[in-house]
Structure formats: C-alpha cells, structure tokens
Amino acid sequence: MKPRMMAGSSGDTKNPKIKPRPIVRIGIFLISHSIVVSLLCFAAGIVALILLPLFAKNTYISENALMPGSANSMLSSQDVKEANKLVKDIIGLKLSSEEARIEIPRLIAQHMADAGSEVYYHKFHPQMSQFYPLHFFSGSPNSGNIKENHSCVSHAINTVGIIRAPRGDGKEAIVLVTPYNSEKVELGEALSLALAYSIFSLLTRVTWLAKDVIWLAADARYGEYASVTAWLRDYHIPQFSALEKLDADICFESGYPHEQNENQIRTDVISRAGTMAAGLVFKVVDKHKETDKDTLSIYAEASNGQMPNLDLINIVNYLAVHRQGLRVKVEKLYFLLDSVFLKIVGDVLETIGKVARSLNARWEFGIPVADYIDGAATLASSMYHQALGVPTGSHGAFRDYQVDAITLEISPKVSLNNEVRILEFLLRGGRLIEGTIRSVNNLLEKFHQSFFLYFLTSPSKFVSVGVYMIAFGLLVVPLPIIAASLYCDANVLDSHCIKEQQKSGPASTNEAGIAFQSWRWLHAAKVVLVIHLWGAIVSLLPYLMYQFPEMTPTTSMLSWGLLSIASLLFLHQILGSPYSCVTVNQSPNREWAVLKSMMIAAAGIGLGLMSIINFATAQIGALLIVPMCLMVHPLKHVYRAGRLRTLAVTACNISLGFIGFPPAAFLFLKAYSEGLGSVSAGDFWNWVESLWAWNSATYLYLGLIHLPCWLLFMYVLLHPC
Amino acid sequence: MEKTRWFWVWVITSLFFRLVLIYFPENLNLGFRPEVATPLTSLRRLAEGYWLKQSSMSPYAGSMYHGSPMLLSILGPLTVKRIEGQPSHLMCSLLFVVADLVTAMLIRATGQTLQLAYSQSLRSLNLVSLLESSETLSAGDIAALVYLWNPLTIITCVGSSTSPIENLLIVLSLYGACLRIAPLAAFGWVLAMHLSLYPVILIIPVILLLGYGPDAPPRKLFLQKNSSENGNSPSCHGNYPCNEVTSQEKLPLHPFLWRPVMHFMLWASFWLFYVFVLCSISLKQHGGLLEMLKRTHGFILTMEDLSPNIGVLWYFFAEVFDFFRDFFLIVFHINILFMILPLAIRLKHRPCFLAFVYIAISSMLKSYPSVGDSALYLGILGLFINELAEMKFSFFLFCGYIGVSLLSPVMHNLWIWRGTGNANFYFATAIAYACLQLFSPDMDKWHGPALVCFCPPESVFQLLQGWSMGLNRRGNLL
C-alpha cells in the first residue's frame, strides 16, 4: 500500500511526456480516483465481513500423530463406581466452610495418594489486580514481587497429583484442571472432581502413557483463574526468597490439612513434570435444562485474542461427536439469532446459492439460512471475546506460558438425581477425556501443525487468518490512498499558490517556502504527535487515580475526564495550539488537509500494529475508525457546498463524532441492549477497570490509537479554515 | 541570541529526558532487545567479559564478549560499580549520555564548518542570493538536535549498548577531518575501526576531506563559471594573458593537498600501533593480538552469531547450506566494497555527504546492525538540511520509519514469546527496514541514481528471494 503513496507523489512531479512505469500509473490512477476507490474498498470490506460465515471451512485434524479415537477406551464401569464414591464422600461431608477448606483437599489428596501418584499441596494468596500496561508484550508473566500481609486464613490450597509416565522421560506433561469452590462444593464440582479421579486412577495403571499427567484440583475460592495462574506461576518461576519460607513456616500448623502419614504428602516443595503439552480444564454444570443429548461447551479464548491450536479443539470435537455422541457447542451471541438483518442476508445468500446450483450443479456456495445465522452469531461471539482480550476461563492462564489449553464444560441432558444416570454420565465424560489425553499423549512435538489464528463459526467450522485478513485489508486499504491523495492535492495547490504569488509580487520572500515545501507536513506531524502523547497520558491517568481507592466509579470517571481535559489544555499551552500556522505562504484552506492525511497515516499505522497484536480488536476498531478518517471534513468548509450535501456530510460527521468517542459508544450500546434506566457514567469506568485487570491490549488500543484519532477527527471537524 | 537559547534549552531537555529514562531501566528492559543490543555492543556481554578477565580468564572465553579489550578496561570497572538503591549500569549509562552530548556538539561544530565552506564557495560563484534563504536554525544546530532527540538515539543510549561510543568516534574522525586536524581524525578513525571494523571504509571520505576541504559544489561548476566570465569579461580581449590572471584570482579551486593526508597516514599508523600495543599488553596471557583479531573482527566477518537482529544477514545465513556459506560471506562483504569506488568518484567534491552515504550503506549491510547505526546516519543527515528541503518522499519515509520501528518489537514478540508467529514475521520487518534505508540516501536528486544503479536493490532482491524460499520451506506461514 505504501509504495502506492510514494509512486503517486513521484507521479505528480514527473514530466508528463515521458510515459511513467505501470506501477506509477496505477498509483496515479488510484490517487486521482481516491474517493471512488476508497468507497468501493470500504463497501467490499463490509460485504466480505458479512460473508465470512459463508467462507468457513470444515475443521480437520492436521497433525497425523494425534490419531483420535483409534484406540478403544479403557475406562470401565468399575473406575466410575469408585469415582462415584468420591462424589458421595464430598457431598456427604456436611462441614462448615472453615473445615471444608481443609477437609476437601485432604480427601482429594488421600484419593490421589491411594491411586499411587505423587501428591503435594500448593498454597497461594490471591493477587491484587495490578496495572501492567505492557504485560502482554513482555512475554514473561509477572512474578508478583509485591508481598502483602496475608493472614493465614486467606490461603487457598490447590491439591496437585502427578503420575510419572512409565514410557516417558519426564520431559513433557499433560495437565488436567478441575476447579472447585472449597467453601461450598456443589454437585457439579464434586462430579468434575470425580471425573478427574476416575481418569487419574485409570492412568496410574495404563502402560501406554508417554507424558506425565498432572491433576490440579484448583481451589477456586478466589476465582478459578487466580488459582490456576498462581499454580502456573510457581510451577514455571521458582521462588527462592527467604521471606516466603518464613511465611510458610508460620502458617504451617493452621494452613495445611493434617495427615496421619505426613511424610507422604509434601507441602513445602513444588514438584514438576516437564513442559506442558496441553491443558484441559473441565467442569460439570448441572443446568437442569432438558435437552436430547448431553452437551459439551468448549471455551478457547485466552487473553488478547490468543487461541489454542485448532487441533486441540478438533480432537475434542471429533471424540465428543463421533465417539461419545455428545452435542458440542461453542459460545454465540444469542440476541443475534433473532436479528432481522442476518435473516435477510441469509435468505439472499440461500437464494443466490440455489440459483447458482440450478445453473451449474458444481457451484456450491450457498448455505441454508439457519446455518448462516448460527454461524454469524458464533463468529460474532468469537470476535467479541477475542477483541475484549479477556480470557473466557481458567485455560487463559496457560496461554501466557505458550501452553495450549481449553475449558470443557459438560452438562447432562437431565438432572442428575439417580445413581444410574450419574454413572452413565461419568463414564461418557471420562471416556471423552481419556481419548483426548491419549491423542495428546501421541504427540511428538508441541502443537504446531494447525492454526493459531482463526475464528470459529461452529465447533466444526472455522475461518482462518488467510480469509478474514481480506475483510480487514479491504477496510484499511482506503487509508493510505486517501492520505496520499490529500497530501498530493495539498502540495500541488500550494505550489500553484506560490507561483501566483511570485508572479504578482517580488520573488524575494518565498525562497524558504519553496525550499521547505516538502517538509511542510512537519507542523501537522507535531500536532498528531502531541495528541498521541496526550493519549498516552490519558491511559496512564487511572494508575494515578488508583492511589485513592475509596472513589466511586462515577467520581472516578468524572475526575478521569477532567484530568484528561486539563492535561490536554496543558499540553497545548506548552507545545502550541493545533491551529497555529507557522509558514505564512501556506494556503490556509489546505492546512486541514495535511492534518487529515497525517491523522489517517497515524490511524493506519495504529490499526496495522493492532491487527498483529489482536486482530479482532483491529477489525472492530477499523469499522469505527475508517469511516471517521474518510468522512471528516471541516464544518466551515462544508457550508460552501450545496445544501443537501452540506446536510448529509454534517449529519454523518456529527454522528460519527458521537459514536467514535469510546465512552459515548459504550454507554450507547449499553443503553441499547439493557434499556436507558440502567446506564450510569460509572459503567464505563467499571468496564475499563476490567480491561486493565486482565492486562488487555484493547485498553492500550483505546488509549493510544482510538482516542487520539477521535480527537484529531474533532480538530479537523472544527478547523477554522 | 533567541535561537541559541532555544537550542540549548532543547539540548538540556534531551539530556534530562535521558536521565529520567535511565532511572527506570528494569521497566524498559531495553538491553535485552535485539534491535538495541547486538552481540558486539551489548553491555551485558561486556560485563561478562570483564568478569572473566577479573577471574584471570580470557575475556573471549565462551563466545560471550566480542568487543575490544580497551573498552573492557574503560567500561568494565564501571559495570561492577554499584550505588546502593540505584539501577545497576548507572555509571555506564551516564557515560553514554555524555558521549551522546559530545557527539551532538561535534556534529554541530562540523555543521558550522560545512556551512562556512558552503557560503564561501557560493560567494565565489556569485550566488549570494541563495545564502539568504538560510533562516531559523543553522544546519549544524538542526543536525545536533535531530541526533539528540531521535528516539532511536535515545533508545540506544538508555538501552545499555556501547553504540554511543562507536558513534562518537566516527563523528570525532569526521570532525577532525573537516577542521583538518590530522591527529584527531586519525585517532577517531583508528579507534572506530578497532571497535567495529566497518568504519574502515571511512578512510576515503576522511582523506578527501583532508585533501580537498569540506563539501563544495562540483569542480565543473567553478570551471564553467570561470570560463564564462573569462569569455565575457571585456578586459580579456586580444592577446592579453589575462586568462591565467583571472583564474588565479577567481578560481577558488582547492588543489589536493597531500600534506595533511600524509600527516593523517602517519598519525593513523602511530595510533594503530599504539592501540595494538595496548591490546597486546592487556591480552598477554590470553593468546595476544591474534586471538583478539579472531574474536572481534573475525567474529564480524564470519557472522558466527545467527541470533535475530534488524539486519538481513542472520536469516540468510540461517537458511543457506554450509558449503555455500563462505561464498555468500564473501558476496555480502564485497557488496559493501563494490559501492565504495563508484560513489567516491561520483561524490568526491562532497566528502561529508560521501561519508554519510557510506555509513548508511554499512549500517544496512553490516553483520550485526542495531538502531544505533541508523541513529548516527539520521543525525548526520541533518547536516544536509538544505539539500533535504527538496526531498520528495519525506512524508512516506517518516511514516515508514515509525511503522517499522513499532512493528519490529511486535513481530519479535509474536515469534519468540507468543509462539504464534515464526521467523518470517520478524524478518519481514527487517526487509522493510532495509528498503527504507535504501530510500533515505536516495534523497538527493543528483546522487540518487548513482546509488540505485549499484548493488542495494539487487541484494535486497536476493534477500527477498531467500525469504520466499524460506516461506516455502517452512510451509505453514500461519
């Protein structure tokens, strides 16, 4: 895209008699028809986005070594009966929450040890949410150096069991995670523990195991993500501080379950078992919702739009559908299912598909309406969760260590109240997980064969990066073209102006003007730089405000806004106002054009960067920013045009200026989805706070790219030309 | 006065800004970035070498350190000196800040010399009207400010790499040559060559500077001017021998002065000898000079460390078969040498600009480039602000530099930390960076063609080809 800009600007100065090279001519053509081209590209981008569900491909297992379902399941009803005893034990404990906190880990550890595995307790404190703006970037997860004063009661205890593989060298491991709330165990959580136990006890006996298996019974008292992430941190980053030891010693008596045979279960050491090949988090949810089949929901989104390797999802999906007969679901935005727009589009596509097939039987690109709507709703959800940058479950913690992990949420078709149902359910779920482990066990390398960058449109369909990049590319292509054309126009007009001035007046004054003509964008660049600096300051302001924790969301929001405005005024005070014009001979009605082209260039670079960090954010951001960049026109300038056009352009600009402002857009969406009554200014603060807490890059995008772009939009709109 | 005051305000602010950044090195972690610290310039490696030396081992043991032993003696003690509660490499960083300041001042002084010579030659060509266009700050001031405020310079300075010192020596040699101080020029050149080998090609511009003096319009212009004046002047009709008289008066053509050049040569051999003696004393027990040359200059030439950097060679040599390795090593190094002579002929009347072009080319094709190199040539670029005024692609280049410098860390992150990308991602930014560097010397409409005619495009094409081969071999790009 950039060579075009360059080619265009060189094309203007070339001698017209010499026929320029084809690439230059293409550049000139694009720039001279920039409005048409950009409109076409933008429309094509939107259409491509809408058509994405149509281009979804069926998933396939890419890594041959996986061989899912090729071996018979070994999980027997005897194992399941054993597991059912554990369920009864846990449910039957009937303890106060204080006792349960210690008693349940003891029970689980007892079972693990009886099955013949290594066991240890992992104790951790909940971590305060902190602001690491570049956390996603530094790669190594923060080791949490801040020591806080915790009472011994606030510990949570993970119980970890490790099976050493008889055929392995102990360099690789598979992790099973079952989160449960130690203060109040529900039937579902007890069932998931039992499920893990049944598989775990089976795996201690099998001969084919080549990777160690770790079972982490995660104490989800402070949230399941916190417990998993604490364990992973201690697993990967050893702590050698003396303070930690001391702390452990003091709390030893009260914090840990007492054992009869204490030398068997270790509390002070974290045993390890090689690098992790995959992580499986599973939960049983007792929804009491009648369906015809047991249902398996897959959650895959980790922080900042990272996804596990598609092969992991493929195995689970394959085994669940073809071996265990489960219904597999991925998340979708349910309100989109009733959308009239999607229905119309689906109808049109189906009709086109039918017509095409009647013309030539081999043209098969239409899909049924229901499929389209379903795919679109799933795709939207996939995109939304990736864009938010917040993981959808505790599997997200694994991705920070480059481990592929997913959450499997199994819910039974009817309520589990009789034992036969429970046994059948456990057997089915257990066989699914056993099959998955067996597949992963076959892996020779890390997952690498299949896709990392994709959107799901159903459990067995995906849109790969090669396809969805097209939609984004088409949306973004107008930016460099418009920037180049504005810049060239401004330059050409300017040189005309200067020539006329020279004709009329003596030539002495304008030498410098001519000489530095090609550097005239420096002033606009300065404005853009100052605004982006302001964006950085605004995104750091909440850090300052966190020093006063007793503020309510609304006051925080208000003070944030006020501080932002103050810092903007301050910056303008010391670094100059955006409208001041340095060079005298610059034709004033072109200053805004240079500013606009600079703004577009900055937005283009920002979107390009964001598309690499988190594609979904860039895609959604482009839908907002690109029209803003293309449409913006100084209001004063517009009034000179015809009446209808004035009205249209003004209305477009003002509505874009409203929608483009992040808080306004957020509150507008919230009011739209939940009604006007529930909206308050503090909501935006809460939302931003959640982005922070998860170290989402989306927050940085909003602060460093979107907000400055919006402000520049307003500057150009109100330009006194 | 007003302008000078502003200049100093900006200089002091830039220094203050550096000091603020130095105070938070752990947060920035720049010393670990491949863009900032190469195997040659990394201060961490230097500290390691110093530690080895203190424990009476060869500093080159274990292939960690590849710099000069003299740098080890100067910077080494500073790396271990800790002040309680302060960041670890504080002393070194302070030294680098000083080096940056001195470099900027030298660039400024060079710029003033150039400006003076420029106005003299214009005056002798009767083009005084052109002189009045120099407004606001002078070229030297602008170049110094560009150097000090260039984000790349700041990153290099803060990111604990020894590039500021190398840059200082290169600029020192140019400054000495501009003022015709042969010992200084020789000192800068010898040390710069000793530290990073590539400045060895700067001997040509330095000799031209010493011989002809600073940049001037082409000789042709003077000759034309003289002949036309002689032709038109009414006093020169008939058989008067006024031709010679006027040319004696008018021709400010400087003949090539051999004297300073010979001085330079003598001083250079003296300094070289001196440096070698010092090095051999310091490495007496550890293999002496030969070992040093093998581990420093040999390391540069044989491209042993293939860890990724912003250059283009690491990728190529990671891909190439072992039995072609020597051949391609020669090809790539000759690539630089090929361009020396044609450019020298073309630009012999403008030695400073020639030096800039050489620095730009070597920073593109050197084996371990870092952003410190581009910081240097972008700073020197500021000296030619009058020519730059007509630069066509300034806007495009500006956007390109910003885009690439932001993209490169992101791609690196994607490849190394997140594991969703691969080497091709990072190398793509390296190629984009190399292409940008191709354009920046191309700014001058007279000298652009001279450059483009020679190797860079074709070598970049070679690399592109290599890249696409790599893409094919690696199969799954995504």
Contacts between the chains, C-beta under 8 A, distances in Angstrom:
chain1	res1	chain2	res2	distance
A	2	B	396	6.5
A	2	B	399	7.3
A	2	B	400	6.6
A	5	B	396	5.5
A	6	B	393	5.5
A	6	B	396	4.8
A	9	B	392	6.3
A	9	B	393	6.8
A	9	B	395	7.7
A	9	B	396	7.1
A	10	B	392	6.2
A	10	B	393	7.6
A	13	B	392	6.9
A	137	B	409	7.5
A	137	B	410	7.9
A	137	B	413	5.7
A	138	B	29	7.2
A	138	B	417	7.8
A	139	B	413	6.4
A	139	B	416	6.9
A	139	B	417	3.0
A	139	B	418	7.4
A	140	B	417	7.7
A	306	B	418	6.5
A	306	B	420	6.8
A	402	B	417	7.7
A	402	B	418	7.0
A	402	B	419	4.5
A	448	B	476	7.9
A	449	B	476	7.2
A	451	B	478	6.8
A	452	B	419	7.9
A	452	B	420	4.2
A	452	B	478	7.3
A	453	B	420	6.5
A	453	B	478	5.8
A	464	B	478	7.3
A	465	B	478	4.9
A	466	B	478	6.8
A	487	B	395	6.1
A	511	B	132	7.2
A	511	B	133	4.3
A	512	B	133	5.3
A	512	B	135	5.2
A	515	B	133	5.9
A	515	B	386	7.4
A	515	B	389	4.1
A	515	B	390	7.2
A	516	B	389	5.1
A	517	B	389	7.8
A	518	B	389	7.0
A	518	B	390	6.3
A	518	B	391	5.7
A	518	B	392	6.3
A	518	B	394	5.4
A	518	B	395	7.8
A	519	B	388	7.6
A	519	B	389	6.6
A	519	B	391	7.5
A	519	B	394	5.8
A	521	B	394	7.5
A	521	B	395	5.2
A	521	B	398	7.9
A	525	B	398	6.9
A	601	B	395	7.8
A	601	B	399	5.0
A	605	B	399	6.6
A	605	B	402	6.2
A	605	B	403	4.8
A	605	B	406	6.9
A	608	B	403	6.9
A	608	B	407	7.5
A	609	B	403	7.9
A	609	B	406	5.6
A	609	B	407	6.4
A	609	B	410	6.0
A	612	B	407	7.3
A	612	B	410	5.3
A	612	B	411	6.9
A	612	B	414	6.4
A	613	B	410	6.0
